[in-house]
């Protein structure tokens, strides 16, 4: 099983980034996928999730600015991040969760830094 995040980097406040989570080794289409982030000195938090049927939910702090999506044909999940703020700075990780087996898999994370 592999989950590989990409697309992180440094951006100025107000800018945009698109994260990708390329997966392999499990049945992507049947898993709930989610993005999480952890800032220095803080606990990891859920950013957004998308179920296998396409239903989504977002943390209040990112609603209206971030959009989660998935492409089951490419086994890939995305996070479009707009209007980025310094408080969005964190390591962003993707997670796959099977509602049937309860198993979960994590990626290694990608750094997002929002700074002027």
Secondary structure, DSSP 8 states (H G I E B T S, - for coil): -EEEEE--EEE-TT--EEEEEEEESS-GGGSEEEEEEE-TTS--EEEEEE-TTS-EEE-TTTTTTEEEEEETTTTEEEEEE-S--GGG-EEEEEEEE-TTT--EEE---EEEEE--
